[in-house]
Amino acid sequence: MDMFDQAQELERLDREAALRKARATADSEGPEWIDGVACCRECGEAIPEARLKALPGAGLCRACQEEREKGAR
């Protein structure tokens, strides 16, 4: 395994760890549904489909989730 392969593997492991952490800290109550659209339970903005695919059941948009995580530190 050369240096580039090692770097790719470390990046993959880091990305997987970040996804596991995000899934573990994601709001477990799920989004608020307004007219069939998944919305953030804090600000009411629509949660993008890509976020819901990455974090099924996410109840907060990215911005609100980041603010919550900043407060938890």
PDB file with one MODEL, atoms N, CA, C and O in Angstrom:
MODEL        1
ATOM      1  N   MET A   1       0.858  -1.180   0.000  1.00  0.00           N
ATOM      2  CA  MET A   1       0.000   0.000   0.000  1.00  0.00           C
ATOM      3  C   MET A   1       0.900   1.237   0.000  1.00  0.00           C
ATOM      4  O   MET A   1       1.709   1.425   0.909  1.00  0.00           O
ATOM      5  N   ASP A   2       0.752   2.072  -1.021  1.00  0.00           N
ATOM      6  CA  ASP A   2       1.593   3.262  -1.081  1.00  0.00           C
ATOM      7  C   ASP A   2       0.982   4.407  -0.269  1.00  0.00           C
ATOM      8  O   ASP A   2      -0.087   4.261   0.324  1.00  0.00           O
ATOM      9  N   MET A   3       1.664   5.523  -0.251  1.00  0.00           N
ATOM     10  CA  MET A   3       1.272   6.673   0.564  1.00  0.00           C
ATOM     11  C   MET A   3      -0.119   7.191   0.176  1.00  0.00           C
ATOM     12  O   MET A   3      -0.897   7.583   1.046  1.00  0.00           O
ATOM     13  N   PHE A   4      -0.433   7.196  -1.115  1.00  0.00           N
ATOM     14  CA  PHE A   4      -1.731   7.698  -1.558  1.00  0.00           C
ATOM     15  C   PHE A   4      -2.868   6.770  -1.136  1.00  0.00           C
ATOM     16  O   PHE A   4      -3.947   7.227  -0.759  1.00  0.00           O
ATOM     17  N   ASP A   5      -2.613   5.468  -1.204  1.00  0.00           N
ATOM     18  CA  ASP A   5      -3.617   4.510  -0.755  1.00  0.00           C
ATOM     19  C   ASP A   5      -3.872   4.662   0.745  1.00  0.00           C
ATOM     20  O   ASP A   5      -5.012   4.587   1.202  1.00  0.00           O
ATOM     21  N   GLN A   6      -2.805   4.874   1.494  1.00  0.00           N
ATOM     22  CA  GLN A   6      -2.953   5.071   2.935  1.00  0.00           C
ATOM     23  C   GLN A   6      -3.739   6.336   3.233  1.00  0.00           C
ATOM     24  O   GLN A   6      -4.587   6.347   4.125  1.00  0.00           O
ATOM     25  N   ALA A   7      -3.463   7.398   2.494  1.00  0.00           N
ATOM     26  CA  ALA A   7      -4.183   8.662   2.698  1.00  0.00           C
ATOM     27  C   ALA A   7      -5.662   8.485   2.378  1.00  0.00           C
ATOM     28  O   ALA A   7      -6.517   8.997   3.100  1.00  0.00           O
ATOM     29  N   GLN A   8      -5.970   7.768   1.305  1.00  0.00           N
ATOM     30  CA  GLN A   8      -7.369   7.521   0.951  1.00  0.00           C
ATOM     31  C   GLN A   8      -8.063   6.702   2.032  1.00  0.00           C
ATOM     32  O   GLN A   8      -9.206   6.981   2.392  1.00  0.00           O
ATOM     33  N   GLU A   9      -7.383   5.711   2.538  1.00  0.00           N
ATOM     34  CA  GLU A   9      -7.978   4.874   3.584  1.00  0.00           C
ATOM     35  C   GLU A   9      -8.231   5.679   4.851  1.00  0.00           C
ATOM     36  O   GLU A   9      -9.279   5.530   5.478  1.00  0.00           O
ATOM     37  N   LEU A  10      -7.294   6.522   5.231  1.00  0.00           N
ATOM     38  CA  LEU A  10      -7.486   7.369   6.414  1.00  0.00           C
ATOM     39  C   LEU A  10      -8.643   8.332   6.208  1.00  0.00           C
ATOM     40  O   LEU A  10      -9.423   8.570   7.130  1.00  0.00           O
ATOM     41  N   GLU A  11      -8.760   8.886   5.016  1.00  0.00           N
ATOM     42  CA  GLU A  11      -9.873   9.782   4.715  1.00  0.00           C
ATOM     43  C   GLU A  11     -11.206   9.041   4.806  1.00  0.00           C
ATOM     44  O   GLU A  11     -12.176   9.566   5.352  1.00  0.00           O
ATOM     45  N   ARG A  12     -11.251   7.827   4.274  1.00  0.00           N
ATOM     46  CA  ARG A  12     -12.472   7.020   4.325  1.00  0.00           C
ATOM     47  C   ARG A  12     -12.859   6.712   5.775  1.00  0.00           C
ATOM     48  O   ARG A  12     -14.025   6.830   6.152  1.00  0.00           O
ATOM     49  N   LEU A  13     -11.878   6.321   6.574  1.00  0.00           N
ATOM     50  CA  LEU A  13     -12.150   6.015   7.976  1.00  0.00           C
ATOM     51  C   LEU A  13     -12.622   7.251   8.739  1.00  0.00           C
ATOM     52  O   LEU A  13     -13.522   7.165   9.574  1.00  0.00           O
ATOM     53  N   ASP A  14     -12.007   8.405   8.448  1.00  0.00           N
ATOM     54  CA  ASP A  14     -12.399   9.647   9.096  1.00  0.00           C
ATOM     55  C   ASP A  14     -13.829  10.026   8.720  1.00  0.00           C
ATOM     56  O   ASP A  14     -14.608  10.447   9.574  1.00  0.00           O
ATOM     57  N   ARG A  15     -14.170   9.875   7.443  1.00  0.00           N
ATOM     58  CA  ARG A  15     -15.526  10.187   6.976  1.00  0.00           C
ATOM     59  C   ARG A  15     -16.548   9.263   7.632  1.00  0.00           C
ATOM     60  O   ARG A  15     -17.610   9.715   8.059  1.00  0.00           O
ATOM     61  N   GLU A  16     -16.235   7.981   7.713  1.00  0.00           N
ATOM     62  CA  GLU A  16     -17.150   7.033   8.359  1.00  0.00           C
ATOM     63  C   GLU A  16     -17.336   7.359   9.839  1.00  0.00           C
ATOM     64  O   GLU A  16     -18.446   7.269  10.364  1.00  0.00           O
ATOM     65  N   ALA A  17     -16.254   7.736  10.506  1.00  0.00           N
ATOM     66  CA  ALA A  17     -16.349   8.101  11.919  1.00  0.00           C
ATOM     67  C   ALA A  17     -17.214   9.355  12.098  1.00  0.00           C
ATOM     68  O   ALA A  17     -18.009   9.436  13.034  1.00  0.00           O
ATOM     69  N   ALA A  18     -17.057  10.318  11.206  1.00  0.00           N
ATOM     70  CA  ALA A  18     -17.858  11.540  11.288  1.00  0.00           C
ATOM     71  C   ALA A  18     -19.334  11.229  11.065  1.00  0.00           C
ATOM     72  O   ALA A  18     -20.194  11.789  11.745  1.00  0.00           O
ATOM     73  N   LEU A  19     -19.634  10.343  10.119  1.00  0.00           N
ATOM     74  CA  LEU A  19     -21.029   9.965   9.884  1.00  0.00           C
ATOM     75  C   LEU A  19     -21.614   9.223  11.086  1.00  0.00           C
ATOM     76  O   LEU A  19     -22.761   9.463  11.464  1.00  0.00           O
ATOM     77  N   ARG A  20     -20.839   8.333  11.683  1.00  0.00           N
ATOM     78  CA  ARG A  20     -21.318   7.620  12.885  1.00  0.00           C
ATOM     79  C   ARG A  20     -21.617   8.609  14.006  1.00  0.00           C
ATOM     80  O   ARG A  20     -22.632   8.493  14.694  1.00  0.00           O
ATOM     81  N   LYS A  21     -20.720   9.588  14.183  1.00  0.00           N
ATOM     82  CA  LYS A  21     -20.916  10.584  15.239  1.00  0.00           C
ATOM     83  C   LYS A  21     -22.161  11.421  14.954  1.00  0.00           C
ATOM     84  O   LYS A  21     -22.954  11.692  15.856  1.00  0.00           O
ATOM     85  N   ALA A  22     -22.326  11.825  13.703  1.00  0.00           N
ATOM     86  CA  ALA A  22     -23.497  12.632  13.338  1.00  0.00           C
ATOM     87  C   ALA A  22     -24.776  11.848  13.546  1.00  0.00           C
ATOM     88  O   ALA A  22     -25.765  12.390  14.041  1.00  0.00           O
ATOM     89  N   ARG A  23     -24.768  10.583  13.175  1.00  0.00           N
ATOM     90  CA  ARG A  23     -25.966   9.758  13.374  1.00  0.00           C
ATOM     91  C   ARG A  23     -26.275   9.581  14.860  1.00  0.00           C
ATOM     92  O   ARG A  23     -27.438   9.570  15.263  1.00  0.00           O
ATOM     93  N   ALA A  24     -25.228   9.445  15.664  1.00  0.00           N
ATOM     94  CA  ALA A  24     -25.427   9.255  17.102  1.00  0.00           C
ATOM     95  C   ALA A  24     -25.953  10.512  17.771  1.00  0.00           C
ATOM     96  O   ALA A  24     -26.713  10.434  18.736  1.00  0.00           O
ATOM     97  N   THR A  25     -25.548  11.678  17.260  1.00  0.00           N
ATOM     98  CA  THR A  25     -25.973  12.926  17.899  1.00  0.00           C
ATOM     99  C   THR A  25     -27.193  13.537  17.221  1.00  0.00           C
ATOM    100  O   THR A  25     -27.722  14.546  17.688  1.00  0.00           O
ATOM    101  N   ALA A  26     -27.642  12.935  16.128  1.00  0.00           N
ATOM    102  CA  ALA A  26     -28.823  13.468  15.432  1.00  0.00           C
ATOM    103  C   ALA A  26     -30.027  13.409  16.352  1.00  0.00           C
ATOM    104  O   ALA A  26     -30.175  12.488  17.155  1.00  0.00           O
ATOM    105  N   ASP A  27     -30.856  14.377  16.223  1.00  0.00           N
ATOM    106  CA  ASP A  27     -32.067  14.448  17.024  1.00  0.00           C
ATOM    107  C   ASP A  27     -32.925  13.228  16.749  1.00  0.00           C
ATOM    108  O   ASP A  27     -33.263  12.963  15.595  1.00  0.00           O
ATOM    109  N   SER A  28     -33.278  12.493  17.762  1.00  0.00           N
ATOM    110  CA  SER A  28     -33.973  11.216  17.577  1.00  0.00           C
ATOM    111  C   SER A  28     -35.477  11.360  17.387  1.00  0.00           C
ATOM    112  O   SER A  28     -36.145  10.374  17.077  1.00  0.00           O
ATOM    113  N   GLU A  29     -36.026  12.546  17.562  1.00  0.00           N
ATOM    114  CA  GLU A  29     -37.471  12.709  17.436  1.00  0.00           C
ATOM    115  C   GLU A  29     -37.918  12.875  15.992  1.00  0.00           C
ATOM    116  O   GLU A  29     -39.116  12.804  15.715  1.00  0.00           O
ATOM    117  N   GLY A  30     -37.017  13.088  15.089  1.00  0.00           N
ATOM    118  CA  GLY A  30     -37.371  13.241  13.683  1.00  0.00           C
ATOM    119  C   GLY A  30     -37.863  14.625  13.355  1.00  0.00           C
ATOM    120  O   GLY A  30     -38.056  15.463  14.236  1.00  0.00           O
ATOM    121  N   PRO A  31     -38.064  14.853  12.073  1.00  0.00           N
ATOM    122  CA  PRO A  31     -38.466  16.191  11.632  1.00  0.00           C
ATOM    123  C   PRO A  31     -39.931  16.471  11.910  1.00  0.00           C
ATOM    124  O   PRO A  31     -40.709  15.566  12.212  1.00  0.00           O
ATOM    125  N   GLU A  32     -40.287  17.729  11.804  1.00  0.00           N
ATOM    126  CA  GLU A  32     -41.686  18.133  11.856  1.00  0.00           C
ATOM    127  C   GLU A  32     -42.169  18.120  10.410  1.00  0.00           C
ATOM    128  O   GLU A  32     -41.515  18.689   9.536  1.00  0.00           O
ATOM    129  N   TRP A  33     -43.293  17.487  10.149  1.00  0.00           N
ATOM    130  CA  TRP A  33     -43.812  17.384   8.788  1.00  0.00           C
ATOM    131  C   TRP A  33     -44.857  18.462   8.566  1.00  0.00           C
ATOM    132  O   TRP A  33     -45.869  18.520   9.265  1.00  0.00           O
ATOM    133  N   ILE A  34     -44.595  19.325   7.574  1.00  0.00           N
ATOM    134  CA  ILE A  34     -45.514  20.405   7.226  1.00  0.00           C
ATOM    135  C   ILE A  34     -45.857  20.253   5.746  1.00  0.00           C
ATOM    136  O   ILE A  34     -44.990  20.374   4.881  1.00  0.00           O
ATOM    137  N   ASP A  35     -47.122  19.988   5.471  1.00  0.00           N
ATOM    138  CA  ASP A  35     -47.581  19.785   4.088  1.00  0.00           C
ATOM    139  C   ASP A  35     -46.731  18.764   3.348  1.00  0.00           C
ATOM    140  O   ASP A  35     -46.413  18.949   2.174  1.00  0.00           O
ATOM    141  N   GLY A  36     -46.366  17.694   4.028  1.00  0.00           N
ATOM    142  CA  GLY A  36     -45.601  16.617   3.411  1.00  0.00           C
ATOM    143  C   GLY A  36     -44.117  16.895   3.258  1.00  0.00           C
ATOM    144  O   GLY A  36     -43.408  16.125   2.611  1.00  0.00           O
ATOM    145  N   VAL A  37     -43.636  17.989   3.845  1.00  0.00           N
ATOM    146  CA  VAL A  37     -42.226  18.366   3.751  1.00  0.00           C
ATOM    147  C   VAL A  37     -41.591  18.227   5.128  1.00  0.00           C
ATOM    148  O   VAL A  37     -42.126  18.722   6.120  1.00  0.00           O
ATOM    149  N   ALA A  38     -40.448  17.551   5.182  1.00  0.00           N
ATOM    150  CA  ALA A  38     -39.714  17.412   6.442  1.00  0.00           C
ATOM    151  C   ALA A  38     -39.072  18.749   6.784  1.00  0.00           C
ATOM    152  O   ALA A  38     -38.279  19.284   6.010  1.00  0.00           O
ATOM    153  N   CYS A  39     -39.424  19.286   7.958  1.00  0.00           N
ATOM    154  CA  CYS A  39     -38.916  20.599   8.363  1.00  0.00           C
ATOM    155  C   CYS A  39     -38.192  20.510   9.701  1.00  0.00           C
ATOM    156  O   CYS A  39     -38.488  19.656  10.537  1.00  0.00           O
ATOM    157  N   CYS A  40     -37.244  21.407   9.877  1.00  0.00           N
ATOM    158  CA  CYS A  40     -36.472  21.496  11.112  1.00  0.00           C
ATOM    159  C   CYS A  40     -37.415  21.847  12.269  1.00  0.00           C
ATOM    160  O   CYS A  40     -38.262  22.732  12.144  1.00  0.00           O
ATOM    161  N   ARG A  41     -37.258  21.151  13.379  1.00  0.00           N
ATOM    162  CA  ARG A  41     -38.122  21.411  14.529  1.00  0.00           C
ATOM    163  C   ARG A  41     -37.730  22.676  15.280  1.00  0.00           C
ATOM    164  O   ARG A  41     -38.471  23.117  16.159  1.00  0.00           O
ATOM    165  N   GLU A  42     -36.581  23.273  14.959  1.00  0.00           N
ATOM    166  CA  GLU A  42     -36.193  24.508  15.638  1.00  0.00           C
ATOM    167  C   GLU A  42     -36.511  25.746  14.817  1.00  0.00           C
ATOM    168  O   GLU A  42     -37.111  26.690  15.330  1.00  0.00           O
ATOM    169  N   CYS A  43     -36.113  25.755  13.536  1.00  0.00           N
ATOM    170  CA  CYS A  43     -36.292  26.973  12.729  1.00  0.00           C
ATOM    171  C   CYS A  43     -37.427  26.857  11.714  1.00  0.00           C
ATOM    172  O   CYS A  43     -37.857  27.867  11.157  1.00  0.00           O
ATOM    173  N   GLY A  44     -37.918  25.646  11.466  1.00  0.00           N
ATOM    174  CA  GLY A  44     -39.026  25.455  10.541  1.00  0.00           C
ATOM    175  C   GLY A  44     -38.645  25.376   9.074  1.00  0.00           C
ATOM    176  O   GLY A  44     -39.512  25.171   8.224  1.00  0.00           O
ATOM    177  N   GLU A  45     -37.364  25.535   8.760  1.00  0.00           N
ATOM    178  CA  GLU A  45     -36.912  25.440   7.367  1.00  0.00           C
ATOM    179  C   GLU A  45     -36.958  23.990   6.895  1.00  0.00           C
ATOM    180  O   GLU A  45     -36.797  23.065   7.691  1.00  0.00           O
ATOM    181  N   ALA A  46     -37.177  23.800   5.607  1.00  0.00           N
ATOM    182  CA  ALA A  46     -37.190  22.456   5.031  1.00  0.00           C
ATOM    183  C   ALA A  46     -35.813  21.811   5.187  1.00  0.00           C
ATOM    184  O   ALA A  46     -34.785  22.466   5.011  1.00  0.00           O
ATOM    185  N   ILE A  47     -35.807  20.533   5.515  1.00  0.00           N
ATOM    186  CA  ILE A  47     -34.557  19.785   5.632  1.00  0.00           C
ATOM    187  C   ILE A  47     -34.276  19.182   4.259  1.00  0.00           C
ATOM    188  O   ILE A  47     -35.120  18.464   3.723  1.00  0.00           O
ATOM    189  N   PRO A  48     -33.105  19.458   3.678  1.00  0.00           N
ATOM    190  CA  PRO A  48     -32.794  18.940   2.346  1.00  0.00           C
ATOM    191  C   PRO A  48     -32.848  17.412   2.293  1.00  0.00           C
ATOM    192  O   PRO A  48     -32.496  16.724   3.252  1.00  0.00           O
ATOM    193  N   GLU A  49     -33.296  16.908   1.153  1.00  0.00           N
ATOM    194  CA  GLU A  49     -33.428  15.467   0.962  1.00  0.00           C
ATOM    195  C   GLU A  49     -32.090  14.753   1.165  1.00  0.00           C
ATOM    196  O   GLU A  49     -32.054  13.646   1.701  1.00  0.00           O
ATOM    197  N   ALA A  50     -30.998  15.378   0.740  1.00  0.00           N
ATOM    198  CA  ALA A  50     -29.676  14.763   0.896  1.00  0.00           C
ATOM    199  C   ALA A  50     -29.354  14.548   2.377  1.00  0.00           C
ATOM    200  O   ALA A  50     -28.759  13.533   2.739  1.00  0.00           O
ATOM    201  N   ARG A  51     -29.743  15.496   3.234  1.00  0.00           N
ATOM    202  CA  ARG A  51     -29.499  15.334   4.680  1.00  0.00           C
ATOM    203  C   ARG A  51     -30.330  14.196   5.235  1.00  0.00           C
ATOM    204  O   ARG A  51     -29.856  13.414   6.060  1.00  0.00           O
ATOM    205  N   LEU A  52     -31.570  14.103   4.783  1.00  0.00           N
ATOM    206  CA  LEU A  52     -32.437  13.025   5.261  1.00  0.00           C
ATOM    207  C   LEU A  52     -31.948  11.660   4.794  1.00  0.00           C
ATOM    208  O   LEU A  52     -32.119  10.663   5.495  1.00  0.00           O
ATOM    209  N   LYS A  53     -31.339  11.612   3.607  1.00  0.00           N
ATOM    210  CA  LYS A  53     -30.770  10.345   3.129  1.00  0.00           C
ATOM    211  C   LYS A  53     -29.554   9.962   3.957  1.00  0.00           C
ATOM    212  O   LYS A  53     -29.375   8.796   4.308  1.00  0.00           O
ATOM    213  N   ALA A  54     -28.718  10.949   4.268  1.00  0.00           N
ATOM    214  CA  ALA A  54     -27.509  10.688   5.042  1.00  0.00           C
ATOM    215  C   ALA A  54     -27.830  10.390   6.502  1.00  0.00           C
ATOM    216  O   ALA A  54     -27.180   9.552   7.128  1.00  0.00           O
ATOM    217  N   LEU A  55     -28.838  11.080   7.044  1.00  0.00           N
ATOM    218  CA  LEU A  55     -29.228  10.929   8.448  1.00  0.00           C
ATOM    219  C   LEU A  55     -30.732  10.715   8.536  1.00  0.00           C
ATOM    220  O   LEU A  55     -31.467  11.639   8.886  1.00  0.00           O
ATOM    221  N   PRO A  56     -31.196   9.522   8.226  1.00  0.00           N
ATOM    222  CA  PRO A  56     -32.644   9.277   8.264  1.00  0.00           C
ATOM    223  C   PRO A  56     -33.227   9.656   9.627  1.00  0.00           C
ATOM    224  O   PRO A  56     -32.694   9.278  10.670  1.00  0.00           O
ATOM    225  N   GLY A  57     -34.310  10.394   9.600  1.00  0.00           N
ATOM    226  CA  GLY A  57     -34.962  10.797  10.834  1.00  0.00           C
ATOM    227  C   GLY A  57     -34.385  12.048  11.469  1.00  0.00           C
ATOM    228  O   GLY A  57     -34.755  12.399  12.589  1.00  0.00           O
ATOM    229  N   ALA A  58     -33.473  12.734  10.764  1.00  0.00           N
ATOM    230  CA  ALA A  58     -32.899  13.968  11.312  1.00  0.00           C
ATOM    231  C   ALA A  58     -34.021  14.966  11.576  1.00  0.00           C
ATOM    232  O   ALA A  58     -34.854  15.218  10.705  1.00  0.00           O
ATOM    233  N   GLY A  59     -34.039  15.527  12.771  1.00  0.00           N
ATOM    234  CA  GLY A  59     -35.092  16.465  13.127  1.00  0.00           C
ATOM    235  C   GLY A  59     -34.677  17.914  13.042  1.00  0.00           C
ATOM    236  O   GLY A  59     -35.503  18.814  13.198  1.00  0.00           O
ATOM    237  N   LEU A  60     -33.395  18.145  12.796  1.00  0.00           N
ATOM    238  CA  LEU A  60     -32.882  19.512  12.724  1.00  0.00           C
ATOM    239  C   LEU A  60     -32.151  19.723  11.416  1.00  0.00           C
ATOM    240  O   LEU A  60     -31.540  18.796  10.884  1.00  0.00           O
ATOM    241  N   CYS A  61     -32.210  20.943  10.893  1.00  0.00           N
ATOM    242  CA  CYS A  61     -31.415  21.275   9.715  1.00  0.00           C
ATOM    243  C   CYS A  61     -29.945  21.335  10.143  1.00  0.00           C
ATOM    244  O   CYS A  61     -29.624  21.295  11.331  1.00  0.00           O
ATOM    245  N   ARG A  62     -29.087  21.428   9.170  1.00  0.00           N
ATOM    246  CA  ARG A  62     -27.655  21.418   9.455  1.00  0.00           C
ATOM    247  C   ARG A  62     -27.252  22.584  10.362  1.00  0.00           C
ATOM    248  O   ARG A  62     -26.498  22.397  11.317  1.00  0.00           O
ATOM    249  N   ALA A  63     -27.746  23.766  10.066  1.00  0.00           N
ATOM    250  CA  ALA A  63     -27.376  24.951  10.851  1.00  0.00           C
ATOM    251  C   ALA A  63     -27.802  24.812  12.309  1.00  0.00           C
ATOM    252  O   ALA A  63     -27.024  25.111  13.214  1.00  0.00           O
ATOM    253  N   CYS A  64     -29.031  24.361  12.539  1.00  0.00           N
ATOM    254  CA  CYS A  64     -29.510  24.201  13.918  1.00  0.00           C
ATOM    255  C   CYS A  64     -28.770  23.073  14.632  1.00  0.00           C
ATOM    256  O   CYS A  64     -28.496  23.172  15.828  1.00  0.00           O
ATOM    257  N   GLN A  65     -28.446  22.006  13.909  1.00  0.00           N
ATOM    258  CA  GLN A  65     -27.699  20.906  14.508  1.00  0.00           C
ATOM    259  C   GLN A  65     -26.308  21.380  14.920  1.00  0.00           C
ATOM    260  O   GLN A  65     -25.824  21.034  15.997  1.00  0.00           O
ATOM    261  N   GLU A  66     -25.663  22.176  14.056  1.00  0.00           N
ATOM    262  CA  GLU A  66     -24.335  22.711  14.390  1.00  0.00           C
ATOM    263  C   GLU A  66     -24.400  23.618  15.603  1.00  0.00           C
ATOM    264  O   GLU A  66     -23.515  23.571  16.458  1.00  0.00           O
ATOM    265  N   GLU A  67     -25.433  24.444  15.695  1.00  0.00           N
ATOM    266  CA  GLU A  67     -25.575  25.320  16.862  1.00  0.00           C
ATOM    267  C   GLU A  67     -25.774  24.503  18.134  1.00  0.00           C
ATOM    268  O   GLU A  67     -25.223  24.833  19.184  1.00  0.00           O
ATOM    269  N   ARG A  68     -26.553  23.452  18.036  1.00  0.00           N
ATOM    270  CA  ARG A  68     -26.785  22.592  19.202  1.00  0.00           C
ATOM    271  C   ARG A  68     -25.484  21.922  19.636  1.00  0.00           C
ATOM    272  O   ARG A  68     -25.199  21.821  20.829  1.00  0.00           O
ATOM    273  N   GLU A  69     -24.692  21.463  18.655  1.00  0.00           N
ATOM    274  CA  GLU A  69     -23.431  20.810  18.985  1.00  0.00           C
ATOM    275  C   GLU A  69     -22.433  21.788  19.578  1.00  0.00           C
ATOM    276  O   GLU A  69     -21.659  21.409  20.456  1.00  0.00           O
ATOM    277  N   LYS A  70     -22.428  23.049  19.121  1.00  0.00           N
ATOM    278  CA  LYS A  70     -21.549  24.059  19.707  1.00  0.00           C
ATOM    279  C   LYS A  70     -21.892  24.269  21.168  1.00  0.00           C
ATOM    280  O   LYS A  70     -21.003  24.406  22.008  1.00  0.00           O
ATOM    281  N   GLY A  71     -23.186  24.296  21.471  1.00  0.00           N
ATOM    282  CA  GLY A  71     -23.632  24.497  22.854  1.00  0.00           C
ATOM    283  C   GLY A  71     -23.317  23.319  23.761  1.00  0.00           C
ATOM    284  O   GLY A  71     -23.219  23.480  24.978  1.00  0.00           O
ATOM    285  N   ALA A  72     -23.157  22.137  23.178  1.00  0.00           N
ATOM    286  CA  ALA A  72     -22.907  20.935  23.976  1.00  0.00           C
ATOM    287  C   ALA A  72     -21.432  20.800  24.344  1.00  0.00           C
ATOM    288  O   ALA A  72     -21.078  19.957  25.168  1.00  0.00           O
ATOM    289  N   ARG A  73     -20.584  21.605  23.753  1.00  0.00           N
ATOM    290  CA  ARG A  73     -19.143  21.474  24.023  1.00  0.00           C
ATOM    291  C   ARG A  73     -18.766  22.050  25.336  1.00  0.00           C
ATOM    292  O   ARG A  73     -17.593  22.019  25.709  1.00  0.00           O
TER     293      ARG A  73
ENDMDL
END
